[in-house]
Amino acid sequence: MKERYGLTDVRKAANRMNFNQAEEEYIDGDEVVGLGLLGKEGSGRLRIVATQSKLKLSAKNAKKARQSSYGGASTSGMQTSGLTTSLAFTPVQ
């Protein structure tokens, strides 16, 4: 559980700042987002690579993922004519 909600190395680097140096920022909509130490030259660290999560899916989610890869529960078997409607027509309006 701790691994699922824990900070990744990428987020840790984004939250760190060097003293007396300007931080790179970008504008996302109406807010300014700082990049922290991401992409800084000469930081003494190698490039941070996002690793794939090694968490296992629950049995329910694994089954759902398998079904979706095989086409899933489709509605093609439930074809109706074009004359059906979900509206109820009554004689009194």
N, CA, C and O atoms as a Tinker XYZ file with bonds, in Angstrom:
   372  protein
     1  N      0.820000   -1.184000    0.000000    73     2
     2  CA     0.000000    0.000000    0.000000    64     1     3
     3  C      0.871000    1.257000    0.000000    63     2     4     5
     4  O      0.541000    2.259000   -0.635000    81     3
     5  N      1.980000    1.183000    0.719000    73     3     6
     6  CA     2.872000    2.335000    0.799000    64     5     7
     7  C      3.471000    2.647000   -0.570000    63     6     8     9
     8  O      3.651000    3.813000   -0.921000    81     7
     9  N      3.776000    1.611000   -1.336000    73     7    10
    10  CA     4.358000    1.822000   -2.657000    64     9    11
    11  C      3.359000    2.457000   -3.610000    63    10    12    13
    12  O      3.735000    3.245000   -4.477000    81    11
    13  N      2.099000    2.117000   -3.451000    73    11    14
    14  CA     1.078000    2.628000   -4.356000    64    13    15
    15  C      0.895000    4.132000   -4.200000    63    14    16    17
    16  O      0.771000    4.851000   -5.192000    81    15
    17  N      0.879000    4.610000   -2.957000    73    15    18
    18  CA     0.614000    6.021000   -2.710000    64    17    19
    19  C      1.868000    6.823000   -2.381000    63    18    20    21
    20  O      1.779000    8.016000   -2.095000    81    19
    21  N      3.015000    6.194000   -2.419000    73    19    22
    22  CA     4.254000    6.882000   -2.077000    64    21    23
    23  C      4.724000    7.800000   -3.189000    63    22    24    25
    24  O      4.267000    7.705000   -4.327000    81    23
    25  N      5.637000    8.684000   -2.848000    73    23    26
    26  CA     6.216000    9.591000   -3.822000    64    25    27
    27  C      7.196000    8.845000   -4.711000    63    26    28    29
    28  O      7.970000    8.016000   -4.232000    81    27
    29  N      7.165000    9.130000   -5.975000    73    27    30
    30  CA     8.134000    8.546000   -6.887000    64    29    31
    31  C      9.373000    9.435000   -6.922000    63    30    32    33
    32  O      9.359000   10.557000   -6.416000    81    31
    33  N     10.435000    8.926000   -7.519000    73    31    34
    34  CA    11.670000    9.707000   -7.628000    64    33    35
    35  C     11.462000   10.949000   -8.491000    63    34    36    37
    36  O     12.090000   11.983000   -8.262000    81    35
    37  N     10.586000   10.844000   -9.473000    73    35    38
    38  CA    10.321000   11.992000  -10.338000    64    37    39
    39  C      9.636000   13.098000   -9.542000    63    38    40    41
    40  O     10.002000   14.267000   -9.665000    81    39
    41  N      8.652000   12.740000   -8.732000    73    39    42
    42  CA     7.953000   13.742000   -7.923000    64    41    43
    43  C      8.875000   14.335000   -6.859000    63    42    44    45
    44  O      8.792000   15.524000   -6.548000    81    43
    45  N      9.755000   13.496000   -6.301000    73    43    46
    46  CA    10.706000   14.007000   -5.312000    64    45    47
    47  C     11.619000   15.055000   -5.938000    63    46    48    49
    48  O     11.898000   16.088000   -5.329000    81    47
    49  N     12.084000   14.784000   -7.163000    73    47    50
    50  CA    12.962000   15.736000   -7.842000    64    49    51
    51  C     12.208000   17.012000   -8.211000    63    50    52    53
    52  O     12.789000   18.098000   -8.204000    81    51
    53  N     10.934000   16.892000   -8.528000    73    51    54
    54  CA    10.149000   18.077000   -8.874000    64    53    55
    55  C      9.903000   18.945000   -7.650000    63    54    56    57
    56  O      9.748000   20.160000   -7.778000    81    55
    57  N      9.866000   18.349000   -6.473000    73    55    58
    58  CA     9.616000   19.107000   -5.249000    64    57    59
    59  C     10.875000   19.740000   -4.666000    63    58    60    61
    60  O     10.770000   20.594000   -3.786000    81    59
    61  N     12.055000   19.352000   -5.126000    73    59    62
    62  CA    13.310000   19.896000   -4.586000    64    61    63
    63  C     13.714000   21.144000   -5.355000    63    62    64    65
    64  O     13.433000   21.274000   -6.546000    81    63
    65  N     14.367000   22.048000   -4.666000    73    63    66
    66  CA    14.861000   23.272000   -5.290000    64    65    67
    67  C     16.280000   23.541000   -4.829000    63    66    68    69
    68  O     16.644000   23.211000   -3.700000    81    67
    69  N     17.084000   24.139000   -5.700000    73    67    70
    70  CA    18.415000   24.603000   -5.327000    64    69    71
    71  C     18.310000   26.027000   -4.803000    63    70    72    73
    72  O     17.459000   26.800000   -5.244000    81    71
    73  N     19.170000   26.362000   -3.871000    73    71    74
    74  CA    19.188000   27.720000   -3.357000    64    73    75
    75  C     19.919000   28.630000   -4.329000    63    74    76    77
    76  O     20.897000   28.229000   -4.959000    81    75
    77  N     19.439000   29.844000   -4.442000    73    75    78
    78  CA    20.069000   30.888000   -5.236000    64    77    79
    79  C     20.105000   30.549000   -6.724000    63    78    80    81
    80  O     21.007000   30.995000   -7.433000    81    79
    81  N     19.154000   29.778000   -7.201000    73    79    82
    82  CA    19.047000   29.467000   -8.623000    64    81    83
    83  C     17.588000   29.561000   -9.038000    63    82    84    85
    84  O     16.687000   29.205000   -8.279000    81    83
    85  N     17.373000   30.044000  -10.247000    73    83    86
    86  CA    16.008000   30.165000  -10.758000    64    85    87
    87  C     15.475000   28.783000  -11.131000    63    86    88    89
    88  O     16.210000   27.921000  -11.612000    81    87
    89  N     14.206000   28.603000  -10.900000    73    87    90
    90  CA    13.558000   27.326000  -11.193000    64    89    91
    91  C     12.845000   27.431000  -12.536000    63    90    92    93
    92  O     12.249000   28.463000  -12.845000    81    91
    93  N     12.904000   26.368000  -13.333000    73    91    94
    94  CA    12.154000   26.351000  -14.583000    64    93    95
    95  C     10.682000   26.172000  -14.264000    63    94    96    97
    96  O     10.315000   25.391000  -13.386000    81    95
    97  N      9.840000   26.905000  -14.985000    73    95    98
    98  CA     8.405000   26.853000  -14.755000    64    97    99
    99  C      7.693000   26.761000  -16.088000    63    98   100   101
   100  O      8.227000   27.157000  -17.124000    81    99
   101  N      6.481000   26.232000  -16.049000    73    99   102
   102  CA     5.629000   26.267000  -17.221000    64   101   103
   103  C      4.213000   26.596000  -16.779000    63   102   104   105
   104  O      3.837000   26.365000  -15.630000    81   103
   105  N      3.438000   27.133000  -17.700000    73   103   106
   106  CA     2.077000   27.558000  -17.387000    64   105   107
   107  C      1.120000   26.472000  -17.848000    63   106   108   109
   108  O      1.131000   26.068000  -19.011000    81   107
   109  N      0.294000   26.006000  -16.923000    73   107   110
   110  CA    -0.702000   24.977000  -17.208000    64   109   111
   111  C     -2.069000   25.586000  -16.957000    63   110   112   113
   112  O     -2.535000   25.638000  -15.819000    81   111
   113  N     -2.708000   26.045000  -18.021000    73   111   114
   114  CA    -3.990000   26.715000  -17.857000    64   113   115
   115  C     -3.794000   28.058000  -17.193000    63   114   116   117
   116  O     -3.209000   28.966000  -17.785000    81   115
   117  N     -4.281000   28.197000  -15.960000    73   115   118
   118  CA    -4.134000   29.461000  -15.251000    64   117   119
   119  C     -3.204000   29.355000  -14.053000    63   118   120   121
   120  O     -3.188000   30.248000  -13.206000    81   119
   121  N     -2.434000   28.286000  -13.969000    73   119   122
   122  CA    -1.498000   28.163000  -12.854000    64   121   123
   123  C     -0.088000   27.892000  -13.360000    63   122   124   125
   124  O      0.109000   27.304000  -14.424000    81   123
   125  N      0.865000   28.326000  -12.590000    73   123   126
   126  CA     2.279000   28.155000  -12.924000    64   125   127
   127  C      2.809000   26.959000  -12.145000    63   126   128   129
   128  O      2.680000   26.898000  -10.923000    81   127
   129  N      3.405000   26.010000  -12.857000    73   127   130
   130  CA     3.918000   24.795000  -12.238000    64   129   131
   131  C      5.432000   24.813000  -12.334000    63   130   132   133
   132  O      5.992000   25.001000  -13.414000    81   131
   133  N      6.090000   24.616000  -11.202000    73   131   134
   134  CA     7.546000   24.594000  -11.168000    64   133   135
   135  C      8.076000   23.189000  -11.385000    63   134   136   137
   136  O      7.458000   22.212000  -10.962000    81   135
   137  N      9.221000   23.090000  -12.047000    73   135   138
   138  CA     9.806000   21.783000  -12.340000    64   137   139
   139  C     10.833000   21.339000  -11.313000    63   138   140   141
   140  O     11.262000   20.186000  -11.338000    81   139
   141  N     11.237000   22.218000  -10.416000    73   139   142
   142  CA    12.208000   21.830000   -9.398000    64   141   143
   143  C     13.526000   21.430000  -10.016000    63   142   144   145
   144  O     14.065000   22.160000  -10.848000    81   143
   145  N     14.061000   20.279000   -9.623000    73   143   146
   146  CA    15.345000   19.807000  -10.145000    64   145   147
   147  C     15.202000   18.923000  -11.381000    63   146   148   149
   148  O     16.194000   18.361000  -11.844000    81   147
   149  N     14.007000   18.789000  -11.920000    73   147   150
   150  CA    13.841000   17.979000  -13.130000    64   149   151
   151  C     14.537000   18.657000  -14.301000    63   150   152   153
   152  O     14.292000   19.830000  -14.583000    81   151
   153  N     15.385000   17.932000  -14.966000    73   151   154
   154  CA    16.052000   18.451000  -16.147000    64   153   155
   155  C     17.179000   19.428000  -15.887000    63   154   156   157
   156  O     17.631000   20.090000  -16.821000    81   155
   157  N     17.647000   19.545000  -14.669000    73   155   158
   158  CA    18.753000   20.459000  -14.371000    64   157   159
   159  C     20.070000   19.832000  -14.788000    63   158   160   161
   160  O     20.302000   18.642000  -14.576000    81   159
   161  N     20.921000   20.639000  -15.380000    73   159   162
   162  CA    22.253000   20.172000  -15.745000    64   161   163
   163  C     23.171000   20.281000  -14.541000    63   162   164   165
   164  O     23.038000   21.198000  -13.731000    81   163
   165  N     24.092000   19.352000  -14.427000    73   163   166
   166  CA    25.095000   19.421000  -13.381000    64   165   167
   167  C     24.553000   19.215000  -11.985000    63   166   168   169
   168  O     25.139000   19.703000  -11.019000    81   167
   169  N     23.465000   18.513000  -11.860000    73   167   170
   170  CA    22.903000   18.290000  -10.526000    64   169   171
   171  C     23.590000   17.126000   -9.821000    63   170   172   173
   172  O     23.334000   16.876000   -8.644000    81   171
   173  N     24.469000   16.405000  -10.542000    73   171   174
   174  CA    25.171000   15.286000   -9.926000    64   173   175
   175  C     24.381000   13.995000   -9.971000    63   174   176   177
   176  O     24.844000   12.967000   -9.476000    81   175
   177  N     23.208000   14.031000  -10.552000    73   175   178
   178  CA    22.387000   12.829000  -10.653000    64   177   179
   179  C     22.241000   12.450000  -12.122000    63   178   180   181
   180  O     22.281000   13.301000  -13.011000    81   179
   181  N     22.077000   11.192000  -12.343000    73   179   182
   182  CA    21.777000   10.745000  -13.691000    64   181   183
   183  C     20.326000   11.056000  -13.998000    63   182   184   185
   184  O     19.557000   11.439000  -13.116000    81   183
   185  N     19.970000   10.890000  -15.236000    73   183   186
   186  CA    18.606000   11.176000  -15.642000    64   185   187
   187  C     17.629000   10.270000  -14.896000    63   186   188   189
   188  O     17.866000    9.070000  -14.757000    81   187
   189  N     16.555000   10.840000  -14.430000    73   187   190
   190  CA    15.547000   10.081000  -13.690000    64   189   191
   191  C     14.608000    9.434000  -14.693000    63   190   192   193
   192  O     14.037000   10.113000  -15.547000    81   191
   193  N     14.452000    8.137000  -14.591000    73   191   194
   194  CA    13.587000    7.397000  -15.493000    64   193   195
   195  C     12.410000    6.866000  -14.694000    63   194   196   197
   196  O     12.589000    6.274000  -13.630000    81   195
   197  N     11.208000    7.079000  -15.209000    73   195   198
   198  CA    10.017000    6.558000  -14.541000    64   197   199
   199  C      9.965000    5.050000  -14.759000    63   198   200   201
   200  O      9.987000    4.584000  -15.898000    81   199
   201  N      9.896000    4.295000  -13.681000    73   199   202
   202  CA     9.841000    2.845000  -13.780000    64   201   203
   203  C      8.404000    2.378000  -13.727000    63   202   204   205
   204  O      7.531000    3.043000  -13.170000    81   203
   205  N      8.177000    1.220000  -14.318000    73   203   206
   206  CA     6.833000    0.655000  -14.292000    64   205   207
   207  C      6.512000    0.147000  -12.911000    63   206   208   209
   208  O      7.380000   -0.349000  -12.192000    81   207
   209  N      5.269000    0.275000  -12.556000    73   207   210
   210  CA     4.826000   -0.179000  -11.249000    64   209   211
   211  C      4.780000   -1.699000  -11.229000    63   210   212   213
   212  O      4.369000   -2.327000  -12.205000    81   211
   213  N      5.199000   -2.284000  -10.127000    73   211   214
   214  CA     5.204000   -3.734000   -9.996000    64   213   215
   215  C      4.030000   -4.210000   -9.154000    63   214   216   217
   216  O      4.047000   -5.325000   -8.632000    81   215
   217  N      3.009000   -3.368000   -9.022000    73   215   218
   218  CA     1.853000   -3.727000   -8.224000    64   217   219
   219  C      0.971000   -4.697000   -8.995000    63   218   220   221
   220  O      0.829000   -4.591000  -10.213000    81   219
   221  N      0.393000   -5.625000   -8.288000    73   219   222
   222  CA    -0.483000   -6.597000   -8.921000    64   221   223
   223  C     -1.919000   -6.106000   -8.852000    63   222   224   225
   224  O     -2.327000   -5.464000   -7.884000    81   223
   225  N     -2.672000   -6.417000   -9.887000    73   223   226
   226  CA    -4.079000   -6.072000   -9.899000    64   225   227
   227  C     -4.855000   -7.057000   -9.045000    63   226   228   229
   228  O     -4.467000   -8.215000   -8.895000    81   227
   229  N     -5.947000   -6.583000   -8.493000    73   227   230
   230  CA    -6.805000   -7.506000   -7.761000    64   229   231
   231  C     -7.450000   -8.454000   -8.766000    63   230   232   233
   232  O     -7.440000   -8.182000   -9.966000    81   231
   233  N     -8.006000   -9.552000   -8.294000    73   231   234
   234  CA    -8.589000  -10.556000   -9.182000    64   233   235
   235  C     -9.725000   -9.953000  -10.004000    63   234   236   237
   236  O     -9.879000  -10.276000  -11.182000    81   235
   237  N    -10.511000   -9.087000   -9.393000    73   235   238
   238  CA   -11.640000   -8.471000  -10.084000    64   237   239
   239  C    -11.154000   -7.566000  -11.211000    63   238   240   241
   240  O    -11.678000   -7.613000  -12.325000    81   239
   241  N    -10.156000   -6.746000  -10.918000    73   239   242
   242  CA    -9.629000   -5.837000  -11.932000    64   241   243
   243  C     -8.869000   -6.583000  -13.024000    63   242   244   245
   244  O     -8.892000   -6.170000  -14.183000    81   243
   245  N     -8.200000   -7.669000  -12.670000    73   243   246
   246  CA    -7.480000   -8.457000  -13.669000    64   245   247
   247  C     -8.460000   -9.092000  -14.646000    63   246   248   249
   248  O     -8.204000   -9.139000  -15.849000    81   247
   249  N     -9.576000   -9.577000  -14.131000    73   247   250
   250  CA   -10.596000  -10.189000  -14.989000    64   249   251
   251  C    -11.191000   -9.144000  -15.921000    63   250   252   253
   252  O    -11.425000   -9.415000  -17.099000    81   251
   253  N    -11.434000   -7.953000  -15.394000    73   251   254
   254  CA   -11.996000   -6.877000  -16.205000    64   253   255
   255  C    -11.019000   -6.471000  -17.305000    63   254   256   257
   256  O    -11.434000   -6.191000  -18.430000    81   255
   257  N     -9.733000   -6.438000  -16.992000    73   255   258
   258  CA    -8.720000   -6.065000  -17.978000    64   257   259
   259  C     -8.614000   -7.120000  -19.072000    63   258   260   261
   260  O     -8.449000   -6.787000  -20.246000    81   259
   261  N     -8.709000   -8.394000  -18.690000    73   259   262
   262  CA    -8.677000   -9.462000  -19.696000    64   261   263
   263  C     -9.886000   -9.381000  -20.609000    63   262   264   265
   264  O     -9.754000   -9.564000  -21.819000    81   263
   265  N    -11.069000   -9.109000  -20.057000    73   263   266
   266  CA   -12.274000   -9.023000  -20.867000    64   265   267
   267  C    -12.193000   -7.864000  -21.846000    63   266   268   269
   268  O    -12.610000   -7.995000  -22.997000    81   267
   269  N    -11.668000   -6.745000  -21.408000    73   267   270
   270  CA   -11.601000   -5.593000  -22.296000    64   269   271
   271  C    -10.609000   -5.836000  -23.431000    63   270   272   273
   272  O    -10.785000   -5.295000  -24.522000    81   271
   273  N     -9.571000   -6.639000  -23.196000    73   271   274
   274  CA    -8.613000   -6.911000  -24.262000    64   273   275
   275  C     -9.174000   -7.874000  -25.300000    63   274   276   277
   276  O     -8.714000   -7.891000  -26.442000    81   275
   277  N    -10.156000   -8.668000  -24.918000    73   275   278
   278  CA   -10.783000   -9.590000  -25.858000    64   277   279
   279  C    -12.054000   -9.022000  -26.457000    63   278   280   281
   280  O    -12.778000   -9.752000  -27.133000    81   279
   281  N    -12.347000   -7.791000  -26.246000    73   279   282
   282  CA   -13.543000   -7.188000  -26.799000    64   281   283
   283  C    -14.541000   -6.839000  -25.725000    63   282   284   285
   284  O    -15.399000   -5.985000  -25.950000    81   283
   285  N    -14.468000   -7.457000  -24.580000    73   283   286
   286  CA   -15.336000   -7.115000  -23.459000    64   285   287
   287  C    -16.776000   -7.499000  -23.679000    63   286   288   289
   288  O    -17.104000   -8.250000  -24.597000    81   287
   289  N    -17.618000   -6.983000  -22.840000    73   287   290
   290  CA   -19.047000   -7.240000  -22.947000    64   289   291
   291  C    -19.604000   -6.287000  -23.989000    63   290   292   293
   292  O    -19.748000   -5.093000  -23.727000    81   291
   293  N    -19.914000   -6.796000  -25.152000    73   291   294
   294  CA   -20.380000   -5.931000  -26.223000    64   293   295
   295  C    -21.896000   -5.943000  -26.289000    63   294   296   297
   296  O    -22.548000   -6.850000  -25.772000    81   295
   297  N    -22.439000   -4.942000  -26.921000    73   295   298
   298  CA   -23.885000   -4.844000  -27.076000    64   297   299
   299  C    -24.310000   -5.239000  -28.477000    63   298   300   301
   300  O    -25.469000   -5.039000  -28.840000    81   299
   301  N    -23.416000   -5.789000  -29.269000    73   299   302
   302  CA   -23.762000   -6.129000  -30.641000    64   301   303
   303  C    -24.763000   -7.275000  -30.702000    63   302   304   305
   304  O    -25.475000   -7.402000  -31.698000    81   303
   305  N    -24.840000   -8.102000  -29.684000    73   303   306
   306  CA   -25.814000   -9.188000  -29.662000    64   305   307
   307  C    -27.199000   -8.711000  -29.302000    63   306   308   309
   308  O    -28.167000   -9.456000  -29.458000    81   307
   309  N    -27.318000   -7.480000  -28.821000    73   307   310
   310  CA   -28.609000   -6.953000  -28.399000    64   309   311
   311  C    -29.110000   -5.925000  -29.404000    63   310   312   313
   312  O    -29.464000   -4.813000  -29.014000    81   311
   313  N    -29.148000   -6.264000  -30.666000    73   311   314
   314  CA   -29.582000   -5.323000  -31.680000    64   313   315
   315  C    -31.102000   -5.245000  -31.697000    63   314   316   317
   316  O    -31.791000   -6.258000  -31.574000    81   315
   317  N    -31.604000   -4.046000  -31.849000    73   315   318
   318  CA   -33.043000   -3.822000  -31.935000    64   317   319
   319  C    -33.334000   -3.071000  -33.214000    63   318   320   321
   320  O    -32.429000   -2.546000  -33.863000    81   319
   321  N    -34.604000   -3.024000  -33.569000    73   319   322
   322  CA   -34.969000   -2.307000  -34.785000    64   321   323
   323  C    -34.878000   -0.813000  -34.540000    63   322   324   325
   324  O    -34.746000   -0.380000  -33.395000    81   323
   325  N    -34.945000   -0.040000  -35.571000    73   323   326
   326  CA   -34.845000    1.399000  -35.440000    64   325   327
   327  C    -36.128000    2.057000  -34.972000    63   326   328   329
   328  O    -36.169000    3.276000  -34.805000    81   327
   329  N    -37.187000    1.269000  -34.754000    73   327   330
   330  CA   -38.467000    1.836000  -34.356000    64   329   331
   331  C    -38.647000    1.897000  -32.847000    63   330   332   333
   332  O    -39.636000    2.467000  -32.385000    81   331
   333  N    -37.761000    1.350000  -32.081000    73   331   334
   334  CA   -37.911000    1.356000  -30.629000    64   333   335
   335  C    -37.423000    2.679000  -30.062000    63   334   336   337
   336  O    -36.571000    3.341000  -30.656000    81   335
   337  N    -37.957000    3.059000  -28.923000    73   335   338
   338  CA   -37.589000    4.307000  -28.275000    64   337   339
   339  C    -37.643000    4.131000  -26.769000    63   338   340   341
   340  O    -38.283000    3.208000  -26.267000    81   339
   341  N    -36.986000    4.998000  -26.068000    73   339   342
   342  CA   -37.025000    4.952000  -24.617000    64   341   343
   343  C    -38.073000    5.912000  -24.072000    63   342   344   345
   344  O    -38.273000    5.980000  -22.859000    81   343
   345  N    -38.746000    6.654000  -24.947000    73   343   346
   346  CA   -39.788000    7.581000  -24.526000    64   345   347
   347  C    -41.117000    6.853000  -24.408000    63   346   348   349
   348  O    -41.384000    5.914000  -25.157000    81   347
   349  N    -41.942000    7.281000  -23.476000    73   347   350
   350  CA   -43.273000    6.695000  -23.307000    64   349   351
   351  C    -44.297000    7.650000  -23.898000    63   350   352   353
   352  O    -44.412000    8.797000  -23.467000    81   351
   353  N    -45.041000    7.168000  -24.889000    73   351   354
   354  CA   -46.080000    7.977000  -25.511000    64   353   355
   355  C    -47.409000    7.643000  -24.859000    63   354   356   357
   356  O    -47.797000    6.478000  -24.774000    81   355
   357  N    -48.102000    8.674000  -24.400000    73   355   358
   358  CA   -49.406000    8.477000  -23.760000    64   357   359
   359  C    -50.459000    9.223000  -24.566000    63   358   360   361
   360  O    -50.139000   10.195000  -25.249000    81   359
   361  N    -51.724000    8.775000  -24.494000    73   359   362
   362  CA   -52.767000    9.457000  -25.276000    64   361   363
   363  C    -53.083000   10.860000  -24.740000    63   362   364   365
   364  O    -53.507000   11.724000  -25.507000    81   363
   365  N    -52.886000   11.098000  -23.451000    73   363   366
   366  CA   -53.172000   12.404000  -22.870000    64   365   367
   367  C    -51.862000   13.157000  -22.705000    63   366   368   369
   368  O    -50.900000   12.656000  -22.122000    81   367
   369  N    -51.851000   14.358000  -23.228000    73   367   370
   370  CA   -50.621000   15.129000  -23.100000    64   369   371
   371  C    -50.837000   16.413000  -22.359000    63   370   372
   372  O    -49.895000   17.180000  -22.166000    81   371
